């Protein structure tokens, strides 16, 4: 049986995912449009350096480290979750403040 049609579908889905703008692109665009070009460029550099850091960490075996030291992995997950909750609460507070300021 030929898998050419299946592979073509997977390739098309990957192509659409690659060419569509992601959240990093939208963040940089919004920052550059709402603030300044320099702040947008700084945001882009920050995202690129964080992506490079994560790629280097994955290459050098953070996965192996995290599987050997499950406690550290759990702490990293917990801290990341708390940070995401904090970001959500700050966004919620900012939205409420903007709504009351508009009223």
C-alpha positions in Angstrom: 0.0 0.0 0.0 1.3 3.4 -0.9 1.6 6.1 1.8 2.1 8.9 -0.6 -1.3 10.5 0.0 -0.8 10.3 3.8 2.7 11.8 3.6 1.4 14.5 1.3 -1.3 15.4 3.8 1.2 15.5 6.7 3.5 17.6 4.6 0.8 20.1 3.8 -0.2 20.3 7.5 3.4 21.0 8.4 3.7 23.6 5.7 0.7 25.5 6.9 2.0 25.3 10.5 5.4 26.6 9.4 4.1 29.6 7.4 1.5 30.7 9.9 2.5 33.4 12.3 2.8 32.2 15.9 2.4 33.9 19.2 6.0 35.2 19.2 5.4 37.0 15.9 2.2 38.5 17.2 3.9 39.6 20.4 6.7 41.3 18.5 4.3 42.9 16.0 2.0 44.2 18.8 4.9 45.5 20.8 6.5 47.3 17.9 3.1 48.8 16.8 2.0 49.9 20.3 5.4 51.1 21.7 8.3 51.7 19.4 10.6 50.0 16.9 13.4 49.7 19.4 11.2 48.0 22.0 9.9 45.6 19.3 13.4 44.8 18.3 14.4 44.2 21.9 11.4 41.9 22.2 12.5 40.0 19.1 16.0 39.6 20.4 14.7 38.4 23.7 12.5 35.8 22.1 15.4 34.7 19.8 17.8 34.3 22.6 15.3 32.4 24.8 14.7 30.1 21.8 18.4 29.6 21.3 18.9 28.9 25.0 16.1 26.2 25.0 17.5 24.6 21.9 21.0 24.5 23.4 19.6 23.1 26.7 17.8 20.4 24.8 20.9 19.6 22.7 23.1 19.2 25.8 20.8 16.9 27.6 18.5 18.8 30.0 16.1 15.9 29.3 18.6 13.4 30.8 19.2 15.7 33.7 15.5 16.1 34.4 14.8 12.4 34.2 17.7 11.6 36.6 16.6 14.3 39.1 12.8 14.0 39.1 12.6 16.3 42.1 14.2 19.2 40.2 11.9 18.6 37.3 8.9 18.8 39.6 10.1 22.0 41.1 10.6 23.5 37.6 7.1 22.5 36.7 5.7 24.0 39.9 7.5 27.3 39.5 6.5 27.5 35.9 2.8 26.9 36.9 2.9 29.5 39.6 4.5 32.0 37.1 1.7 31.3 34.6 -0.9 31.8 37.2 0.7 35.1 38.2 0.8 36.2 34.6 -2.9 35.4 34.3 -3.8 37.3 37.4 -1.8 40.3 36.3 -3.5 40.3 32.9 -6.9 40.0 34.6 -6.1 42.9 36.9 -4.9 45.0 33.9 -8.1 44.3 32.0 -10.2 45.2 35.0 -8.3 48.4 35.5 -8.7 49.3 31.8 -12.4 48.7 32.0 -12.9 50.8 35.1 -10.7 53.6 33.6 -12.9 53.6 30.4 -16.1 53.8 32.5 
